[in-house]
Amino acid sequence: MTDVNLGDGISGWELARQIREKTPGFPVVYMTSASAPDWQSQGVDGSVLIQKPFAPAQLAAVVSQLLNAGV
């Protein structure tokens, strides 16, 4: 799980790409309050994006979705 805007020289998009290079099946959840339109072009395959603010139940559903998909 990563925020899209990490603000310390690397974006969440890039972080996920680097992790997927080392572990191709690693599940990725992006969080954002502004960058949803970029998800289709910047996000890694099989990832999920959740808009902030979100309720705990929404987060649980997203994580469950990834685990059930076996990404």
C-alpha positions, 0 to 999 in steps of 0.5 A: 500500500502506497500513497501516490504522492510520497513527496520525497523524490520518488512517487508511489507509482515508481515505488510500485514499479520497483517492487514489482521488478523484484517481486512480480506478483506483489499486490499493490494498493495506491491511495490518493486524494488527487491522482485517480486519472493517472492510475490507468497510465501510471499504475502497475497491472493488477493494482487497485486505487482507493480514493482518500478519504476512505472508510476502514471497510473500503480498505478491507474490501480492496485488500480482500479483492487483491487477495482473492484475485491472487495478484 
